[in-house]
Amino acid sequence: MPELPEVQTTVNGLKKHIVGLVIRDVWSNYDSPYYKGSETIKDPVFFEYFKSAIIGKKILSVERRAKNILINISGGKTILVHMKMTGHLLYGKYKYVGDNKLKSMTRESTTTTSPANTTSDAVSASDPWEPISPPSLKDPYNRRVRFVITFNNGRQLALSDTRRFAKVTVVETKTIHESEHLIGVGPEPLDEAFNFDAFCTRIDLRQSGKIKLVLMDQNIIAGIGNIYADESLWRAGVHPLRTVKSLGTAERRKIFDAIKSTLSHGIDFGGDSMSDYRNVLGEEGKFQEQHMAYQRTGEKCRKNGCKGTIIRIVVGGRGTHLCDIHQE
């Protein structure tokens, strides 16, 4: 799942490319029986409202809250996107080829399969939008486009979402931070106001919690996920199974500093593309090249003077990577 640095990288790209543009059209093939009655575009009824709320509106600004992208538009509304596990937003020139693919598949199926096998599943497995430019949009990880906004400059903002978990909705801008989507989210770890005392106050809300899980709790601190928790705790030299109440002041300070520096480095390197994530131009981030712990199982620890090895354990159902010597 994209974490704070990936979401911030996306926001930075959107600020550069879409602010000032006007929305001309909206398309989606999300339609899930599990989301009937929900206020997301996965519900067809809400999607009709969504279209009426955003078509013709101008993009005013783009910001981030936790792992959510907030696209503020004229008319006092905000498009909220949570990319979830496999989603990422892409900007460029696309061509809709869905109808042509449907016709092609129908012709092929009549000669090679029985009519009973000619279902919409075959079409939904295809890619109805063909990327034209930039060339990086043609990366296979940028396929499975489920949602598209077309702008007045003829370009599109597309949501690639292989597993269909992403969330897209529209909310009143003035009340968005009190909405069900953002209420209760913890403070931003890179804000200047989030100092060491604030950090201690937040983690002390989970005194008996394992520190890795506490760092990943979005109600405690916003934006930290599996990758950046592992990397921060490696830098701090703290074992992920340590409870909050067992941590001394010096260890807390090391974790606090490591969170700030690790998240900042993640943004500097354009996010982590070890899995699906790509930036708005479809390009890989480079933070995976900086990993010290995450997904380095069996490799020698990179801490100077440490003779440890990176091992993998499971914490709260999540694969967790750490040094078997210097993380105590």
VOMARVEX-62395 format. One record per residue (C-alpha): x, y, z; residue in three letters; chain. Coordinates in Angstrom, 1 decimal, always signed. Layout:
BEGIN
<site east="X" north="Y" up="Z" residu="ALA" chaine="A"/>
...
//
This chain:
BEGIN
<site east="+0.0" north="+0.0" up="+0.0" residu="MET" chaine="A"/>
<site east="+1.3" north="+3.5" up="-0.8" residu="PRO" chaine="A"/>
<site east="+2.4" north="+5.2" up="+2.4" residu="GLU" chaine="A"/>
<site east="+3.0" north="+8.8" up="+3.2" residu="LEU" chaine="A"/>
<site east="+6.1" north="+9.3" up="+0.9" residu="PRO" chaine="A"/>
<site east="+4.3" north="+7.7" up="-2.1" residu="GLU" chaine="A"/>
<site east="+1.1" north="+9.7" up="-1.5" residu="VAL" chaine="A"/>
<site east="+3.1" north="+13.0" up="-1.1" residu="GLN" chaine="A"/>
<site east="+5.0" north="+12.2" up="-4.2" residu="THR" chaine="A"/>
<site east="+1.7" north="+11.8" up="-6.0" residu="THR" chaine="A"/>
<site east="+0.4" north="+15.0" up="-4.6" residu="VAL" chaine="A"/>
<site east="+3.5" north="+16.9" up="-5.7" residu="ASN" chaine="A"/>
<site east="+3.0" north="+15.5" up="-9.2" residu="GLY" chaine="A"/>
<site east="-0.6" north="+16.5" up="-9.3" residu="LEU" chaine="A"/>
<site east="+0.1" north="+20.0" up="-8.1" residu="LYS" chaine="A"/>
<site east="+2.5" north="+20.4" up="-11.1" residu="LYS" chaine="A"/>
<site east="+0.2" north="+19.0" up="-13.7" residu="HIS" chaine="A"/>
<site east="-3.5" north="+19.4" up="-13.0" residu="ILE" chaine="A"/>
<site east="-4.0" north="+22.6" up="-10.9" residu="VAL" chaine="A"/>
<site east="-6.0" north="+25.1" up="-13.0" residu="GLY" chaine="A"/>
<site east="-7.5" north="+22.5" up="-15.4" residu="LEU" chaine="A"/>
<site east="-11.2" north="+22.0" up="-15.8" residu="VAL" chaine="A"/>
<site east="-12.9" north="+18.6" up="-15.6" residu="ILE" chaine="A"/>
<site east="-14.8" north="+17.8" up="-18.8" residu="ARG" chaine="A"/>
<site east="-15.7" north="+14.2" up="-18.3" residu="ASP" chaine="A"/>
<site east="-15.5" north="+11.3" up="-15.9" residu="VAL" chaine="A"/>
<site east="-15.5" north="+7.5" up="-16.5" residu="TRP" chaine="A"/>
<site east="-15.4" north="+4.5" up="-14.2" residu="SER" chaine="A"/>
<site east="-16.0" north="+0.7" up="-14.4" residu="ASN" chaine="A"/>
<site east="-16.1" north="+0.3" up="-10.6" residu="TYR" chaine="A"/>
<site east="-19.4" north="-1.4" up="-9.7" residu="ASP" chaine="A"/>
<site east="-19.4" north="-3.6" up="-6.7" residu="SER" chaine="A"/>
<site east="-22.4" north="-5.2" up="-4.9" residu="PRO" chaine="A"/>
<site east="-20.4" north="-4.8" up="-1.7" residu="TYR" chaine="A"/>
<site east="-20.5" north="-1.0" up="-2.0" residu="TYR" chaine="A"/>
<site east="-24.2" north="-0.5" up="-2.7" residu="LYS" chaine="A"/>
<site east="-25.4" north="+2.5" up="-0.7" residu="GLY" chaine="A"/>
<site east="-21.9" north="+3.7" up="+0.0" residu="SER" chaine="A"/>
<site east="-20.7" north="+7.2" up="-0.7" residu="GLU" chaine="A"/>
<site east="-18.0" north="+6.1" up="-3.1" residu="THR" chaine="A"/>
<site east="-17.9" north="+5.8" up="-6.9" residu="ILE" chaine="A"/>
<site east="-18.1" north="+2.0" up="-6.5" residu="LYS" chaine="A"/>
<site east="-21.9" north="+2.5" up="-6.0" residu="ASP" chaine="A"/>
<site east="-23.5" north="+3.4" up="-9.4" residu="PRO" chaine="A"/>
<site east="-26.0" north="+5.7" up="-7.8" residu="VAL" chaine="A"/>
<site east="-23.3" north="+7.7" up="-6.0" residu="PHE" chaine="A"/>
<site east="-21.2" north="+7.8" up="-9.2" residu="PHE" chaine="A"/>
<site east="-24.0" north="+9.7" up="-10.9" residu="GLU" chaine="A"/>
<site east="-24.0" north="+12.2" up="-8.1" residu="TYR" chaine="A"/>
<site east="-20.2" north="+12.3" up="-8.3" residu="PHE" chaine="A"/>
<site east="-20.2" north="+13.1" up="-12.0" residu="LYS" chaine="A"/>
<site east="-22.7" north="+15.9" up="-11.5" residu="SER" chaine="A"/>
<site east="-20.7" north="+17.3" up="-8.6" residu="ALA" chaine="A"/>
<site east="-17.3" north="+17.5" up="-10.5" residu="ILE" chaine="A"/>
<site east="-17.9" north="+17.9" up="-14.2" residu="ILE" chaine="A"/>
<site east="-17.3" north="+21.5" up="-15.3" residu="GLY" chaine="A"/>
<site east="-15.3" north="+22.3" up="-12.1" residu="LYS" chaine="A"/>
<site east="-11.8" north="+23.7" up="-11.9" residu="LYS" chaine="A"/>
<site east="-9.0" north="+22.1" up="-10.0" residu="ILE" chaine="A"/>
<site east="-8.0" north="+24.6" up="-7.3" residu="LEU" chaine="A"/>
<site east="-5.3" north="+22.8" up="-5.3" residu="SER" chaine="A"/>
<site east="-4.1" north="+19.4" up="-4.2" residu="VAL" chaine="A"/>
<site east="-3.0" north="+18.3" up="-0.7" residu="GLU" chaine="A"/>
<site east="-2.5" north="+15.2" up="+1.4" residu="ARG" chaine="A"/>
<site east="-4.0" north="+14.1" up="+4.7" residu="ARG" chaine="A"/>
<site east="-2.5" north="+10.8" up="+6.0" residu="ALA" chaine="A"/>
<site east="-2.6" north="+8.4" up="+3.0" residu="LYS" chaine="A"/>
<site east="-5.5" north="+10.4" up="+1.3" residu="ASN" chaine="A"/>
<site east="-5.2" north="+12.6" up="-1.7" residu="ILE" chaine="A"/>
<site east="-7.4" north="+15.7" up="-1.6" residu="LEU" chaine="A"/>
<site east="-8.2" north="+17.4" up="-4.9" residu="ILE" chaine="A"/>
<site east="-10.0" north="+20.6" up="-4.1" residu="ASN" chaine="A"/>
<site east="-12.3" north="+21.9" up="-6.9" residu="ILE" chaine="A"/>
<site east="-14.4" north="+24.9" up="-7.5" residu="SER" chaine="A"/>
<site east="-17.9" north="+24.8" up="-6.0" residu="GLY" chaine="A"/>
<site east="-16.7" north="+24.0" up="-2.5" residu="GLY" chaine="A"/>
<site east="-16.1" north="+20.3" up="-3.1" residu="LYS" chaine="A"/>
<site east="-13.1" north="+18.0" up="-2.7" residu="THR" chaine="A"/>
<site east="-12.4" north="+14.8" up="-4.5" residu="ILE" chaine="A"/>
<site east="-10.8" north="+12.3" up="-2.0" residu="LEU" chaine="A"/>
<site east="-8.7" north="+9.4" up="-3.3" residu="VAL" chaine="A"/>
<site east="-7.3" north="+6.7" up="-1.1" residu="HIS" chaine="A"/>
<site east="-5.1" north="+4.4" up="-3.3" residu="MET" chaine="A"/>
<site east="-5.3" north="+1.5" up="-0.9" residu="LYS" chaine="A"/>
<site east="-3.1" north="-1.6" up="-1.7" residu="MET" chaine="A"/>
<site east="-2.4" north="-1.4" up="-5.5" residu="THR" chaine="A"/>
<site east="-3.8" north="+1.9" up="-6.6" residu="GLY" chaine="A"/>
<site east="-1.9" north="+4.9" up="-8.1" residu="HIS" chaine="A"/>
<site east="-2.9" north="+7.9" up="-10.1" residu="LEU" chaine="A"/>
<site east="-1.4" north="+8.6" up="-13.5" residu="LEU" chaine="A"/>
<site east="-1.5" north="+11.7" up="-15.7" residu="TYR" chaine="A"/>
<site east="-1.1" north="+11.9" up="-19.4" residu="GLY" chaine="A"/>
<site east="-2.7" north="+11.3" up="-22.8" residu="LYS" chaine="A"/>
<site east="-5.0" north="+8.2" up="-23.0" residu="TYR" chaine="A"/>
<site east="-7.3" north="+6.8" up="-25.8" residu="LYS" chaine="A"/>
<site east="-10.5" north="+5.0" up="-24.9" residu="TYR" chaine="A"/>
<site east="-10.5" north="+1.7" up="-26.8" residu="VAL" chaine="A"/>
<site east="-13.0" north="-0.2" up="-24.6" residu="GLY" chaine="A"/>
<site east="-15.7" north="-0.5" up="-27.3" residu="ASP" chaine="A"/>
<site east="-13.2" north="-1.7" up="-29.9" residu="ASN" chaine="A"/>
<site east="-11.9" north="-4.3" up="-27.5" residu="LYS" chaine="A"/>
<site east="-15.4" north="-5.5" up="-26.7" residu="LEU" chaine="A"/>
<site east="-16.2" north="-5.9" up="-30.4" residu="LYS" chaine="A"/>
<site east="-12.9" north="-7.7" up="-31.0" residu="SER" chaine="A"/>
<site east="-13.4" north="-10.1" up="-28.1" residu="MET" chaine="A"/>
<site east="-16.9" north="-10.8" up="-29.2" residu="THR" chaine="A"/>
<site east="-15.8" north="-11.7" up="-32.7" residu="ARG" chaine="A"/>
<site east="-13.1" north="-13.9" up="-31.4" residu="GLU" chaine="A"/>
<site east="-15.3" north="-15.6" up="-28.8" residu="SER" chaine="A"/>
<site east="-17.9" north="-16.6" up="-31.4" residu="THR" chaine="A"/>
<site east="-15.3" north="-18.6" up="-33.3" residu="THR" chaine="A"/>
<site east="-13.2" north="-20.0" up="-30.5" residu="THR" chaine="A"/>
<site east="-15.6" north="-20.4" up="-27.6" residu="THR" chaine="A"/>
<site east="-19.3" north="-21.2" up="-26.9" residu="SER" chaine="A"/>
<site east="-21.7" north="-18.2" up="-26.3" residu="PRO" chaine="A"/>
<site east="-21.9" north="-19.3" up="-22.7" residu="ALA" chaine="A"/>
<site east="-18.3" north="-18.3" up="-22.2" residu="ASN" chaine="A"/>
<site east="-18.7" north="-14.9" up="-23.8" residu="THR" chaine="A"/>
<site east="-19.1" north="-12.9" up="-20.6" residu="THR" chaine="A"/>
<site east="-18.3" north="-9.4" up="-19.4" residu="SER" chaine="A"/>
<site east="-15.5" north="-11.0" up="-17.3" residu="ASP" chaine="A"/>
<site east="-13.4" north="-11.2" up="-20.4" residu="ALA" chaine="A"/>
<site east="-13.9" north="-7.6" up="-21.2" residu="VAL" chaine="A"/>
<site east="-13.4" north="-6.4" up="-17.6" residu="SER" chaine="A"/>
<site east="-10.0" north="-8.2" up="-17.6" residu="ALA" chaine="A"/>
<site east="-8.9" north="-6.1" up="-20.5" residu="SER" chaine="A"/>
<site east="-7.6" north="-2.5" up="-20.4" residu="ASP" chaine="A"/>
<site east="-10.2" north="-0.1" up="-21.9" residu="PRO" chaine="A"/>
<site east="-7.8" north="+2.9" up="-21.8" residu="TRP" chaine="A"/>
<site east="-4.7" north="+2.8" up="-24.0" residu="GLU" chaine="A"/>
<site east="-1.9" north="+5.1" up="-22.8" residu="PRO" chaine="A"/>
<site east="-0.4" north="+7.3" up="-25.4" residu="ILE" chaine="A"/>
<site east="+2.1" north="+9.6" up="-23.7" residu="SER" chaine="A"/>
<site east="+4.4" north="+9.8" up="-21.8" residu="PRO" chaine="A"/>
<site east="+5.9" north="+6.4" up="-22.7" residu="PRO" chaine="A"/>
<site east="+6.3" north="+5.5" up="-19.0" residu="SER" chaine="A"/>
<site east="+2.5" north="+5.1" up="-18.7" residu="LEU" chaine="A"/>
<site east="+3.0" north="+1.9" up="-20.7" residu="LYS" chaine="A"/>
<site east="+4.8" north="+0.2" up="-17.8" residu="ASP" chaine="A"/>
<site east="+2.7" north="-3.1" up="-17.1" residu="PRO" chaine="A"/>
<site east="+2.3" north="-1.9" up="-13.5" residu="TYR" chaine="A"/>
<site east="+0.2" north="+1.0" up="-14.8" residu="ASN" chaine="A"/>
<site east="-2.5" north="-1.2" up="-16.3" residu="ARG" chaine="A"/>
<site east="-6.0" north="-2.0" up="-15.0" residu="ARG" chaine="A"/>
<site east="-7.3" north="+1.6" up="-15.2" residu="VAL" chaine="A"/>
<site east="-10.6" north="+1.7" up="-13.3" residu="ARG" chaine="A"/>
<site east="-11.4" north="+5.5" up="-13.1" residu="PHE" chaine="A"/>
<site east="-10.6" north="+8.4" up="-15.5" residu="VAL" chaine="A"/>
<site east="-11.1" north="+12.1" up="-15.4" residu="ILE" chaine="A"/>
<site east="-10.7" north="+14.0" up="-18.7" residu="THR" chaine="A"/>
<site east="-9.6" north="+17.6" up="-18.6" residu="PHE" chaine="A"/>
<site east="-10.1" north="+20.5" up="-20.9" residu="ASN" chaine="A"/>
<site east="-6.5" north="+20.2" up="-22.3" residu="ASN" chaine="A"/>
<site east="-7.4" north="+16.7" up="-23.6" residu="GLY" chaine="A"/>
<site east="-5.4" north="+14.8" up="-21.1" residu="ARG" chaine="A"/>
<site east="-6.5" north="+12.4" up="-18.4" residu="GLN" chaine="A"/>
<site east="-6.0" north="+11.6" up="-14.8" residu="LEU" chaine="A"/>
<site east="-6.3" north="+7.8" up="-14.5" residu="ALA" chaine="A"/>
<site east="-6.5" north="+5.5" up="-11.5" residu="LEU" chaine="A"/>
<site east="-4.7" north="+2.2" up="-12.0" residu="SER" chaine="A"/>
<site east="-6.0" north="-0.3" up="-9.4" residu="ASP" chaine="A"/>
<site east="-5.3" north="-3.9" up="-10.1" residu="THR" chaine="A"/>
<site east="-7.2" north="-5.3" up="-7.0" residu="ARG" chaine="A"/>
<site east="-10.0" north="-2.7" up="-7.1" residu="ARG" chaine="A"/>
<site east="-9.5" north="-1.7" up="-3.4" residu="PHE" chaine="A"/>
<site east="-9.0" north="+2.1" up="-4.0" residu="ALA" chaine="A"/>
<site east="-11.6" north="+4.6" up="-2.7" residu="LYS" chaine="A"/>
<site east="-12.8" north="+7.6" up="-4.6" residu="VAL" chaine="A"/>
<site east="-15.5" north="+10.0" up="-3.3" residu="THR" chaine="A"/>
<site east="-16.4" north="+13.7" up="-3.2" residu="VAL" chaine="A"/>
<site east="-17.0" north="+15.6" up="+0.0" residu="VAL" chaine="A"/>
<site east="-17.8" north="+19.2" up="+1.0" residu="GLU" chaine="A"/>
<site east="-14.4" north="+20.9" up="+1.4" residu="THR" chaine="A"/>
<site east="-15.3" north="+22.8" up="+4.5" residu="LYS" chaine="A"/>
<site east="-16.3" north="+19.6" up="+6.4" residu="THR" chaine="A"/>
<site east="-13.9" north="+17.1" up="+4.9" residu="ILE" chaine="A"/>
<site east="-11.7" north="+16.8" up="+8.0" residu="HIS" chaine="A"/>
<site east="-14.7" north="+16.0" up="+10.1" residu="GLU" chaine="A"/>
<site east="-16.1" north="+13.5" up="+7.6" residu="SER" chaine="A"/>
<site east="-16.1" north="+9.7" up="+8.1" residu="GLU" chaine="A"/>
<site east="-13.0" north="+9.5" up="+5.8" residu="HIS" chaine="A"/>
<site east="-10.7" north="+11.6" up="+7.9" residu="LEU" chaine="A"/>
<site east="-12.2" north="+11.9" up="+11.4" residu="ILE" chaine="A"/>
<site east="-9.9" north="+10.4" up="+14.1" residu="GLY" chaine="A"/>
<site east="-6.7" north="+10.3" up="+11.9" residu="VAL" chaine="A"/>
<site east="-3.6" north="+11.0" up="+13.9" residu="GLY" chaine="A"/>
<site east="-1.2" north="+14.0" up="+13.5" residu="PRO" chaine="A"/>
<site east="+1.1" north="+14.4" up="+10.5" residu="GLU" chaine="A"/>
<site east="+4.6" north="+13.1" up="+11.4" residu="PRO" chaine="A"/>
<site east="+6.4" north="+15.6" up="+9.2" residu="LEU" chaine="A"/>
<site east="+4.6" north="+18.7" up="+10.4" residu="ASP" chaine="A"/>
<site east="+6.7" north="+21.1" up="+12.4" residu="GLU" chaine="A"/>
<site east="+4.2" north="+21.0" up="+15.2" residu="ALA" chaine="A"/>
<site east="+4.8" north="+17.3" up="+15.6" residu="PHE" chaine="A"/>
<site east="+7.7" north="+17.5" up="+18.0" residu="ASN" chaine="A"/>
<site east="+9.2" north="+15.0" up="+20.3" residu="PHE" chaine="A"/>
<site east="+6.7" north="+15.7" up="+23.1" residu="ASP" chaine="A"/>
<site east="+3.8" north="+15.3" up="+20.8" residu="ALA" chaine="A"/>
<site east="+5.3" north="+12.0" up="+19.5" residu="PHE" chaine="A"/>
<site east="+5.6" north="+10.6" up="+23.1" residu="CYS" chaine="A"/>
<site east="+2.0" north="+11.7" up="+23.9" residu="THR" chaine="A"/>
<site east="+0.7" north="+9.9" up="+20.9" residu="ARG" chaine="A"/>
<site east="+2.5" north="+6.6" up="+21.4" residu="ILE" chaine="A"/>
<site east="+1.7" north="+6.6" up="+25.1" residu="ASP" chaine="A"/>
<site east="-2.0" north="+6.1" up="+24.1" residu="LEU" chaine="A"/>
<site east="-1.0" north="+2.5" up="+23.4" residu="ARG" chaine="A"/>
<site east="+1.3" north="+1.7" up="+26.4" residu="GLN" chaine="A"/>
<site east="+1.1" north="-2.1" up="+26.0" residu="SER" chaine="A"/>
<site east="+1.2" north="-2.0" up="+22.2" residu="GLY" chaine="A"/>
<site east="+4.1" north="-3.4" up="+20.2" residu="LYS" chaine="A"/>
<site east="+6.0" north="-0.3" up="+18.8" residu="ILE" chaine="A"/>
<site east="+5.7" north="-1.3" up="+15.2" residu="LYS" chaine="A"/>
<site east="+2.0" north="-1.7" up="+15.3" residu="LEU" chaine="A"/>
<site east="+1.6" north="+1.5" up="+17.2" residu="VAL" chaine="A"/>
<site east="+3.6" north="+3.4" up="+14.6" residu="LEU" chaine="A"/>
<site east="+1.3" north="+1.9" up="+11.9" residu="MET" chaine="A"/>
<site east="-1.9" north="+2.8" up="+13.7" residu="ASP" chaine="A"/>
<site east="-3.4" north="+5.7" up="+11.6" residu="GLN" chaine="A"/>
<site east="-5.3" north="+6.9" up="+14.7" residu="ASN" chaine="A"/>
<site east="-2.0" north="+7.4" up="+16.5" residu="ILE" chaine="A"/>
<site east="+0.3" north="+8.8" up="+13.7" residu="ILE" chaine="A"/>
<site east="-0.8" north="+9.4" up="+10.1" residu="ALA" chaine="A"/>
<site east="+0.8" north="+7.9" up="+7.1" residu="GLY" chaine="A"/>
<site east="+3.3" north="+5.3" up="+8.3" residu="ILE" chaine="A"/>
<site east="+2.9" north="+1.7" up="+6.9" residu="GLY" chaine="A"/>
<site east="+4.9" north="-1.5" up="+6.8" residu="ASN" chaine="A"/>
<site east="+7.9" north="-0.3" up="+4.8" residu="ILE" chaine="A"/>
<site east="+8.6" north="+2.9" up="+6.7" residu="TYR" chaine="A"/>
<site east="+8.0" north="+1.3" up="+10.1" residu="ALA" chaine="A"/>
<site east="+10.6" north="-1.4" up="+9.4" residu="ASP" chaine="A"/>
<site east="+13.1" north="+1.1" up="+8.0" residu="GLU" chaine="A"/>
<site east="+12.6" north="+3.6" up="+10.9" residu="SER" chaine="A"/>
<site east="+13.0" north="+0.9" up="+13.6" residu="LEU" chaine="A"/>
<site east="+16.1" north="-0.4" up="+11.9" residu="TRP" chaine="A"/>
<site east="+17.6" north="+3.1" up="+12.0" residu="ARG" chaine="A"/>
<site east="+16.6" north="+3.6" up="+15.6" residu="ALA" chaine="A"/>
<site east="+18.0" north="+0.2" up="+16.6" residu="GLY" chaine="A"/>
<site east="+14.7" north="-0.8" up="+18.3" residu="VAL" chaine="A"/>
<site east="+13.1" north="-4.3" up="+18.0" residu="HIS" chaine="A"/>
<site east="+9.6" north="-4.1" up="+16.5" residu="PRO" chaine="A"/>
<site east="+8.1" north="-6.3" up="+19.3" residu="LEU" chaine="A"/>
<site east="+9.1" north="-3.9" up="+22.1" residu="ARG" chaine="A"/>
<site east="+6.2" north="-2.4" up="+23.9" residu="THR" chaine="A"/>
<site east="+5.7" north="+1.3" up="+24.2" residu="VAL" chaine="A"/>
<site east="+6.0" north="+1.2" up="+28.0" residu="LYS" chaine="A"/>
<site east="+9.4" north="-0.5" up="+27.8" residu="SER" chaine="A"/>
<site east="+11.0" north="+2.3" up="+25.8" residu="LEU" chaine="A"/>
<site east="+13.3" north="+4.8" up="+27.5" residu="GLY" chaine="A"/>
<site east="+13.6" north="+8.4" up="+26.6" residu="THR" chaine="A"/>
<site east="+16.7" north="+7.9" up="+24.5" residu="ALA" chaine="A"/>
<site east="+15.1" north="+5.1" up="+22.5" residu="GLU" chaine="A"/>
<site east="+12.0" north="+7.2" up="+21.9" residu="ARG" chaine="A"/>
<site east="+14.1" north="+10.0" up="+20.7" residu="ARG" chaine="A"/>
<site east="+15.9" north="+7.7" up="+18.2" residu="LYS" chaine="A"/>
<site east="+12.6" north="+6.4" up="+16.9" residu="ILE" chaine="A"/>
<site east="+11.2" north="+9.9" up="+16.5" residu="PHE" chaine="A"/>
<site east="+14.3" north="+11.1" up="+14.6" residu="ASP" chaine="A"/>
<site east="+14.3" north="+8.0" up="+12.5" residu="ALA" chaine="A"/>
<site east="+10.6" north="+8.5" up="+11.5" residu="ILE" chaine="A"/>
<site east="+11.3" north="+12.1" up="+10.4" residu="LYS" chaine="A"/>
<site east="+14.4" north="+11.3" up="+8.4" residu="SER" chaine="A"/>
<site east="+13.1" north="+8.0" up="+6.8" residu="THR" chaine="A"/>
<site east="+9.8" north="+9.6" up="+5.6" residu="LEU" chaine="A"/>
<site east="+11.7" north="+12.6" up="+4.3" residu="SER" chaine="A"/>
<site east="+14.2" north="+10.4" up="+2.4" residu="HIS" chaine="A"/>
<site east="+11.2" north="+8.5" up="+1.0" residu="GLY" chaine="A"/>
<site east="+9.8" north="+11.7" up="-0.5" residu="ILE" chaine="A"/>
<site east="+13.3" north="+12.8" up="-1.7" residu="ASP" chaine="A"/>
<site east="+13.7" north="+9.5" up="-3.6" residu="PHE" chaine="A"/>
<site east="+10.2" north="+9.7" up="-5.1" residu="GLY" chaine="A"/>
<site east="+8.6" north="+6.9" up="-3.1" residu="GLY" chaine="A"/>
<site east="+9.0" north="+3.2" up="-3.0" residu="ASP" chaine="A"/>
<site east="+8.2" north="+1.1" up="-6.1" residu="SER" chaine="A"/>
<site east="+9.2" north="-2.4" up="-4.8" residu="MET" chaine="A"/>
<site east="+5.6" north="-3.3" up="-5.6" residu="SER" chaine="A"/>
<site east="+2.9" north="-1.6" up="-7.7" residu="ASP" chaine="A"/>
<site east="+3.5" north="+2.1" up="-6.9" residu="TYR" chaine="A"/>
<site east="+4.4" north="+4.5" up="-9.7" residu="ARG" chaine="A"/>
<site east="+4.3" north="+8.3" up="-9.8" residu="ASN" chaine="A"/>
<site east="+1.8" north="+10.4" up="-11.8" residu="VAL" chaine="A"/>
<site east="+3.9" north="+10.0" up="-15.0" residu="LEU" chaine="A"/>
<site east="+4.1" north="+6.2" up="-14.5" residu="GLY" chaine="A"/>
<site east="+7.7" north="+6.2" up="-13.4" residu="GLU" chaine="A"/>
<site east="+9.2" north="+4.2" up="-10.6" residu="GLU" chaine="A"/>
<site east="+10.3" north="+5.7" up="-7.3" residu="GLY" chaine="A"/>
<site east="+13.8" north="+4.9" up="-6.0" residu="LYS" chaine="A"/>
<site east="+13.4" north="+4.5" up="-2.3" residu="PHE" chaine="A"/>
<site east="+13.5" north="+0.7" up="-2.6" residu="GLN" chaine="A"/>
<site east="+17.2" north="+1.1" up="-3.6" residu="GLU" chaine="A"/>
<site east="+17.8" north="+2.6" up="-0.1" residu="GLN" chaine="A"/>
<site east="+16.3" north="-0.2" up="+2.0" residu="HIS" chaine="A"/>
<site east="+18.2" north="-1.2" up="+5.0" residu="MET" chaine="A"/>
<site east="+15.8" north="-3.8" up="+6.3" residu="ALA" chaine="A"/>
<site east="+12.6" north="-4.2" up="+4.3" residu="TYR" chaine="A"/>
<site east="+12.6" north="-7.2" up="+2.1" residu="GLN" chaine="A"/>
<site east="+16.4" north="-7.9" up="+2.7" residu="ARG" chaine="A"/>
<site east="+15.9" north="-11.2" up="+4.5" residu="THR" chaine="A"/>
<site east="+19.1" north="-13.1" up="+4.8" residu="GLY" chaine="A"/>
<site east="+21.4" north="-10.2" up="+3.8" residu="GLU" chaine="A"/>
<site east="+24.1" north="-8.8" up="+6.0" residu="LYS" chaine="A"/>
<site east="+23.1" north="-5.8" up="+8.1" residu="CYS" chaine="A"/>
<site east="+24.3" north="-2.5" up="+6.6" residu="ARG" chaine="A"/>
<site east="+24.8" north="-0.7" up="+9.8" residu="LYS" chaine="A"/>
<site east="+28.5" north="+0.2" up="+10.2" residu="ASN" chaine="A"/>
<site east="+30.3" north="-2.3" up="+12.5" residu="GLY" chaine="A"/>
<site east="+27.2" north="-4.6" up="+12.9" residu="CYS" chaine="A"/>
<site east="+27.7" north="-8.3" up="+12.2" residu="LYS" chaine="A"/>
<site east="+24.0" north="-9.0" up="+12.1" residu="GLY" chaine="A"/>
<site east="+21.8" north="-10.5" up="+9.5" residu="THR" chaine="A"/>
<site east="+18.3" north="-9.2" up="+8.4" residu="ILE" chaine="A"/>
<site east="+15.7" north="-11.6" up="+9.5" residu="ILE" chaine="A"/>
<site east="+11.9" north="-11.8" up="+8.9" residu="ARG" chaine="A"/>
<site east="+9.3" north="-12.3" up="+11.5" residu="ILE" chaine="A"/>
<site east="+5.5" north="-11.6" up="+11.6" residu="VAL" chaine="A"/>
<site east="+4.1" north="-8.8" up="+13.7" residu="VAL" chaine="A"/>
<site east="+0.4" north="-8.3" up="+13.7" residu="GLY" chaine="A"/>
<site east="+0.0" north="-10.4" up="+10.5" residu="GLY" chaine="A"/>
<site east="+2.6" north="-8.3" up="+8.7" residu="ARG" chaine="A"/>
<site east="+6.0" north="-9.4" up="+7.4" residu="GLY" chaine="A"/>
<site east="+8.5" north="-7.5" up="+9.5" residu="THR" chaine="A"/>
<site east="+12.2" north="-7.1" up="+8.7" residu="HIS" chaine="A"/>
<site east="+15.0" north="-6.4" up="+11.3" residu="LEU" chaine="A"/>
<site east="+18.6" north="-7.0" up="+12.2" residu="CYS" chaine="A"/>
<site east="+19.1" north="-9.9" up="+14.6" residu="ASP" chaine="A"/>
<site east="+21.8" north="-8.1" up="+16.5" residu="ILE" chaine="A"/>
<site east="+21.6" north="-4.3" up="+16.7" residu="HIS" chaine="A"/>
<site east="+17.8" north="-4.0" up="+17.1" residu="GLN" chaine="A"/>
<site east="+17.2" north="-4.7" up="+20.8" residu="GLU" chaine="A"/>
//
